[in-house]
């Protein structure tokens, strides 16, 4: 079930955020993620976040939205490839006629996930903070 983020979710969401970034972005020094962790923690309570809650009260994944922009999708490592990311993405699609995001080119698993879910690469760029190449990807709903 996808539901709106609640303050009680903060620690679990931060755990998902850090673990997900460290696992998916091994090409970026671990210290980068640790250095921005407190900044991200301060932003989360005011963001448009939605969590996926499975059989327990602990979130197994979450999506962050900023208008039509997906800030990120994170899923607990042992729950990946089980439909949680797709459920979160489908939830976001229902409320939008178009969505955009940025993803590191080296994060091939994520790039493939978004391509399989109807996104296309609009342009290539460079993340100024990390120096890594990234794609801007977009999705437009049917008939739009």
N, C-alpha and C positions, 0 to 999 in steps of 0.2 A: 504494500500500500504506500502511495506517495502522499505525504502530508507536509504542511508548512513547518519550517524549522521553529523549534522552541528553545528557550535559553538552556534548558536541561540537556540539550543535544550538543552543546558547545564542545565539551571535551572529546566526545566520540567523533565529531566532525573534524576537529583539529587533528586527531589521531589519523583519520582517513586521509586528510589533506597531506600531512607530512609523509606518511608511509607511501601514499600513492605517488607523490612527487619524487621521492627517493627511488622507488621501483621503476617508474616509467621514464625517468630522466637521469639515468645513470651517467649520461654524457655531460651533466652539469655538476660541478662540485657540490658535495653534500652540505658544505658550510653555507652556500648561497641560500638554501631552503631554511636552514636553521636561523640565518641572519634575518630573514623576512617573516619568520613565524609569528612573532609577537605583533608585528604590524598587521598581518592577516587576521590574527585573533581579534584585534581591536575593530576590524571592519565587519567581521561576520555577523554580529548581532543586528546590524543595520542593513544587511544585504537581503535581497530576495532569494532566500534559500529554501529548498524543498528536500526532504529526506525520504529515503526508501526504508520503510520499516517492515521487516519480515516477521519471523516467528517470535522474535524477542522484542523488547522495548528499545533495544539498542540499534541505531541506524546502521544499515548495511551499505548505504551509499547516499550521495547527495549531489544536487546540481545547484549551481549558483547562476542567477540571471541578473542582468543589468539592462532592463528594457528588452530589446531584441537580440542582445548579445549574451552568449553563454560564456560565463567566466571560467567554468570548469565542471566536469563530471568526475566524481571519484567513487569507486566501488571497493569494498573490502576485498583484499587479495584472494581469499579462499572462496569468495562468492562471484568472482569474475566469470564471464561467459555463461552466466546463468539467467540472463534476461534483465538484470537490474538496470544496467546502463541504458538499455533500450526502453525500459519502462520510464525512466527519468526523462529521456529524450522525447518520447511520445507525449509525456505530460507537458513538456515545454512546447511542443509543436501544437498542441490543442489550443493554447492561448495566444498563438502568434501566426501571422501569415508569412513571416520570413524570420530566419535566425542567422546569426553570424558567429564566428568564433575564430580563434587563432590556435594553432597547434604546431608544435615543433616537428620539423620534417623527419628528424631521427626517431620520433615516437611513431613508428610504423603501425603498431597495433591500433593506436588511436586514429591515425589517418585512415586506415582500412575500415574501422568501425564507422566513422562518419561518412565515408564514401558509400558503404553498404546501406546507410540509413538516409540516403538521398541528398547528401551534401555534395557540393562540387568545389573545386579549388578556384577561387577568384583571382588571387595573386600570391606571389612569393614575397617575403620580406625578411628583415633581420630584427630580432629582439634586441633592443639596445642594452637592456639590463644584463643579458647573458652572452650576447654575441652569437647566439645560435640562429640558424635559418629556420623560418617558420612559414606556414601557409595561412592565408586567410581563407576560410571556407564558409560557404553560404548555402542555405536551404530556403527554398520557396515552396509554400504549400501548393497542392494541386489547384489548377485553374487560376493561379496567381502569377 
